[in-house]
């Protein structure tokens, strides 16, 4: 909800800049809106528009890359759970309870990241509990009888370490890392650019509608960037498919 209001505020600021430009064009003396002034302002605004496009592109690319990285980490965690289950299955029937515990932990993790009651992931819930440490304790309690079982137990312990690292990586990613300083600068640039549009634009409904649509078109991607910065809730949400697929695979022979 916060991202929606920020998007609305960005739209209002940018479009408001255009309206202020129209007002200034009406009240400023002729020498300020003459041909020479117009040419100079257009050159400056062209440079500013180029800078805005570059920064917006960088922010969008960074947001998309961050979203893909977080989704990849969850997919990797699902693979690690499957590998752990298969390793324990190879060890022998004495690991049946450990496999059941691992499946319960994965189901709990899914419910924490994608809660059914609301769309927000709880940092407290995600960091509470021993997690995969419980599986590690049971692994240390095993008494391997053969060289193969020793190797399988060591391999399982390595996998649980990777799973634990993945859990805390997810916890570290909760919270905003959006570059707000760049965001404020870009919105200021866009507002100035739209003010220059309104300064020399004809004052009629068609121009106002065009500026309105353009402001919406710019506020939309900014809103999406904010959504991608928090991919565990909101409209742009990482799907739970990979972990749920892994959950279905656990416990098999």
Backbone torsions as a table, in degrees:
resi	resn	phi	psi	omega
1	UNK	NA	-38.2	179.8
2	UNK	-60.7	-40.7	-178.7
3	UNK	-64.2	-35.8	178.4
4	UNK	-63.1	-44.5	-179.6
5	UNK	-66.8	-35.8	176.0
6	UNK	-65.3	-42.0	176.9
7	UNK	-60.9	-42.0	177.2
8	UNK	-63.9	-40.6	179.0
9	UNK	-64.5	-40.8	178.1
10	UNK	-62.6	-44.3	177.7
11	UNK	-59.9	-45.8	-178.4
12	UNK	-63.1	-39.6	-178.9
13	UNK	-67.3	-45.7	-178.1
14	UNK	-65.9	-48.0	179.5
15	UNK	-66.2	-36.0	176.7
16	UNK	-62.7	-34.4	175.9
17	UNK	-60.9	-40.5	178.4
18	UNK	-64.7	-40.7	-179.8
19	UNK	-66.9	-38.4	176.8
20	UNK	-64.0	-39.7	176.8
21	UNK	-60.5	-42.8	177.2
22	UNK	-62.0	-39.9	179.4
23	UNK	-66.0	-42.4	178.8
24	UNK	-64.9	-37.9	178.3
25	UNK	-62.5	-25.1	-179.1
26	UNK	-84.5	-30.5	-173.0
27	UNK	-106.1	-16.2	-179.1
28	UNK	-71.6	149.5	175.7
29	UNK	-62.2	159.6	-175.1
30	UNK	-60.1	-35.6	-177.4
31	UNK	-64.8	-20.2	179.5
32	UNK	-85.5	-17.4	-178.4
33	UNK	-122.1	17.9	179.0
34	UNK	-73.9	-178.5	-176.3
35	UNK	-62.1	-45.1	-179.1
36	UNK	-64.5	-43.0	177.5
37	UNK	-63.4	-40.0	179.9
38	UNK	-62.5	-44.2	-179.7
39	UNK	-63.0	-42.9	179.9
40	UNK	-65.1	-43.3	-179.9
41	UNK	-65.3	-38.1	179.1
42	UNK	-63.1	-39.2	178.8
43	UNK	-64.6	-45.6	-179.7
44	UNK	-64.4	-43.0	-178.7
45	UNK	-68.6	-31.7	176.8
46	UNK	-63.7	-42.2	177.1
47	UNK	-64.3	-42.3	-179.7
48	UNK	-66.8	-38.2	178.4
49	UNK	-64.6	-38.2	177.7
50	UNK	-63.9	-45.0	177.8
51	UNK	-61.8	-41.1	179.6
52	UNK	-63.5	-41.6	179.8
53	UNK	-64.0	-41.1	-180.0
54	UNK	-64.2	-47.7	-178.3
55	UNK	-66.3	-40.9	177.3
56	UNK	-62.0	-40.1	177.7
57	UNK	-63.0	-41.7	178.7
58	UNK	-65.2	-42.3	179.3
59	UNK	-64.9	-42.1	179.2
60	UNK	-64.8	-45.4	179.0
61	UNK	-61.8	-40.7	178.8
62	UNK	-64.4	-40.7	-179.8
63	UNK	-66.2	-43.4	179.6
64	UNK	-65.3	-42.0	179.2
65	UNK	-63.4	-42.1	179.3
66	UNK	-64.0	-41.1	179.0
67	UNK	-62.9	-45.2	179.2
68	UNK	-64.1	-37.2	179.4
69	UNK	-65.4	-42.8	-179.7
70	UNK	-67.8	-39.9	177.6
71	UNK	-65.0	-39.3	178.9
72	UNK	-64.0	-36.5	179.2
73	UNK	-66.9	-39.0	177.3
74	UNK	-68.0	-39.1	177.3
75	UNK	-63.1	-40.1	178.0
76	UNK	-64.5	-37.6	177.6
77	UNK	-62.8	-39.2	176.8
78	UNK	-61.9	-41.7	177.8
79	UNK	-62.8	-40.6	-179.7
80	UNK	-63.6	-39.0	177.6
81	UNK	-64.1	-40.8	178.1
82	UNK	-64.0	-44.3	179.1
83	UNK	-62.2	-39.4	177.7
84	UNK	-62.5	-44.8	-179.4
85	UNK	-62.7	-43.2	-179.2
86	UNK	-67.8	-37.4	178.5
87	UNK	-64.0	-42.9	178.9
88	UNK	-67.5	-34.4	177.6
89	UNK	-64.3	-37.4	178.1
90	UNK	-69.7	-28.5	-178.7
91	UNK	-62.8	-44.7	180.0
92	UNK	146.6	173.5	-176.6
93	UNK	-66.3	-17.2	-179.6
94	UNK	-69.5	-8.8	178.3
95	UNK	-97.4	10.8	-176.0
96	UNK	-59.0	-43.9	-179.3
97	UNK	-67.3	-36.0	178.2
98	UNK	-65.4	-40.1	178.6
99	UNK	-63.9	-39.8	177.5
100	UNK	-64.3	-41.1	178.8
101	UNK	-63.7	-41.8	178.8
102	UNK	-62.1	-39.7	178.4
103	UNK	-65.7	-39.6	177.6
104	UNK	-64.2	-39.4	179.1
105	UNK	-64.7	-40.5	178.5
106	UNK	-66.0	-42.8	177.9
107	UNK	-61.4	-39.4	177.9
108	UNK	-65.3	-39.5	179.8
109	UNK	-65.1	-40.0	178.3
110	UNK	-62.2	-44.4	-179.3
111	UNK	-66.8	-26.9	178.7
112	UNK	-76.4	-41.1	-177.9
113	UNK	-77.6	-35.1	179.8
114	UNK	-122.3	72.2	-179.5
115	UNK	-65.8	145.9	-178.0
116	UNK	-82.1	-27.6	-174.6
117	UNK	-73.7	-40.2	178.5
118	UNK	-144.2	173.8	-173.7
119	UNK	-91.3	2.2	-174.7
120	UNK	-103.6	132.3	176.5
121	UNK	-78.0	138.1	-178.3
122	UNK	-94.7	119.4	178.3
123	UNK	-64.0	-38.2	179.7
124	UNK	-63.9	-44.8	-179.9
125	UNK	-66.2	-39.1	-177.0
126	UNK	-69.2	-31.8	-177.7
127	UNK	-94.3	-6.1	-178.7
128	UNK	-82.8	155.3	177.7
129	UNK	86.8	160.5	-178.6
130	UNK	-75.7	-26.7	178.5
131	UNK	67.7	-137.3	-175.2
132	UNK	-67.1	-11.8	176.8
133	UNK	-59.9	-31.6	177.9
134	UNK	-62.7	-40.2	176.9
135	UNK	-66.1	-40.5	179.4
136	UNK	-62.1	-40.2	178.2
137	UNK	-61.1	-43.1	178.7
138	UNK	-66.9	-33.8	177.9
139	UNK	-66.2	-40.8	178.1
140	UNK	-65.7	-25.8	-179.5
141	UNK	-78.0	-13.6	179.1
142	UNK	-68.2	152.6	177.6
143	UNK	-121.8	85.6	-178.3
144	UNK	-62.3	138.0	-177.2
145	UNK	-102.8	-20.8	-177.8
146	UNK	-125.1	167.4	177.7
147	UNK	-63.4	-36.1	178.9
148	UNK	-63.6	-44.1	179.8
149	UNK	-65.3	-37.0	176.6
150	UNK	-61.7	-44.0	179.1
151	UNK	-64.4	-42.2	-179.5
152	UNK	-64.6	-40.1	178.6
153	UNK	-65.9	-43.4	178.0
154	UNK	-62.0	-40.6	178.6
155	UNK	-64.4	-41.4	178.4
156	UNK	-63.3	-38.9	178.2
157	UNK	-64.6	-39.1	177.2
158	UNK	-63.7	-39.7	179.4
159	UNK	-65.7	-41.9	179.1
160	UNK	-63.7	-32.9	176.6
161	UNK	-64.6	-40.3	177.3
162	UNK	-64.9	-39.9	178.6
163	UNK	-65.1	-41.8	178.2
164	UNK	-62.5	-41.9	177.9
165	UNK	-62.3	-39.9	179.0
166	UNK	-63.6	-39.7	179.1
167	UNK	-60.7	-48.2	-177.9
168	UNK	-72.8	-26.2	173.7
169	UNK	-65.1	-42.4	177.1
170	UNK	-61.8	-41.0	179.3
171	UNK	-64.1	-40.3	179.1
172	UNK	-65.0	-25.1	-177.5
173	UNK	-83.9	-10.4	176.8
174	UNK	-71.7	127.9	-176.9
175	UNK	116.1	158.1	-174.6
176	UNK	-82.8	134.4	171.5
177	UNK	-122.8	24.3	-177.4
178	UNK	-71.0	134.7	179.9
179	UNK	-75.1	85.0	-173.6
180	UNK	-65.1	-30.5	179.0
181	UNK	-62.8	-46.3	176.4
182	UNK	-61.8	-39.8	-178.7
183	UNK	-59.8	-47.4	-179.8
184	UNK	-63.3	-41.6	-179.8
185	UNK	-63.0	-44.6	-178.5
186	UNK	-64.8	-42.9	178.5
187	UNK	-62.2	-39.4	177.3
188	UNK	-63.3	-43.3	178.1
189	UNK	-61.1	-46.5	-179.2
190	UNK	-63.0	-36.5	178.8
191	UNK	-64.8	-42.2	178.2
192	UNK	-64.9	-41.8	179.6
193	UNK	-61.5	-45.6	-180.0
194	UNK	-67.5	-32.7	175.7
195	UNK	-62.9	-37.7	177.4
196	UNK	-68.4	-34.2	175.5
197	UNK	-61.2	-48.6	-178.0
198	UNK	-67.4	-25.2	-176.9
199	UNK	-62.8	-38.2	-175.4
200	UNK	-113.7	-0.9	-178.0
201	UNK	-77.0	148.1	173.8
202	UNK	-61.8	145.9	-175.9
203	UNK	-95.8	84.4	177.8
204	UNK	-144.2	171.3	-173.9
205	UNK	-64.7	-35.1	-178.4
206	UNK	-64.1	-43.0	179.5
207	UNK	-66.3	-43.4	179.2
208	UNK	-61.3	-41.5	178.9
209	UNK	-64.2	-40.6	179.3
210	UNK	-64.1	-42.9	177.8
211	UNK	-65.3	-36.0	178.0
212	UNK	-63.0	-46.4	-179.8
213	UNK	-64.5	-41.1	179.9
214	UNK	-64.3	-40.7	178.2
215	UNK	-64.2	-40.2	176.2
216	UNK	-64.1	-40.3	-179.4
217	UNK	-63.8	-31.8	178.4
218	UNK	-83.3	-35.6	179.3
219	UNK	-68.9	-30.3	-179.6
220	UNK	-60.0	-55.3	178.3
221	UNK	-60.6	-34.8	177.8
222	UNK	-64.3	-40.9	175.8
223	UNK	-61.4	-42.1	179.8
224	UNK	-65.3	-36.3	177.0
225	UNK	-62.9	-41.2	177.9
226	UNK	-64.6	-37.5	178.4
227	UNK	-66.9	-41.2	-179.6
228	UNK	-68.6	-20.1	177.9
229	UNK	-72.2	-20.4	177.9
230	UNK	-126.2	75.6	-171.2
231	UNK	-79.6	3.2	178.9
232	UNK	-98.9	9.8	176.9
233	UNK	-166.3	162.8	179.7
234	UNK	93.1	-163.6	-176.7
235	UNK	-72.2	-45.8	179.8
236	UNK	-92.3	91.8	-174.2
237	UNK	-120.8	132.7	177.5
238	UNK	-62.0	127.5	-179.2
239	UNK	-71.1	153.7	179.6
240	UNK	-90.1	10.1	-172.8
241	UNK	-56.3	-46.7	-174.8
242	UNK	-61.7	-44.3	-179.8
243	UNK	-72.4	-32.9	178.4
244	UNK	-70.9	-35.0	174.3
245	UNK	-63.2	-43.6	177.9
246	UNK	-62.0	-39.5	179.5
247	UNK	-61.1	-39.1	179.1
248	UNK	-67.0	-25.5	-178.0
249	UNK	-83.6	-18.9	-176.1
250	UNK	-74.0	144.5	178.1
251	UNK	90.1	-4.6	179.3
252	UNK	-76.0	168.5	-178.6
253	UNK	-79.2	NA	NA
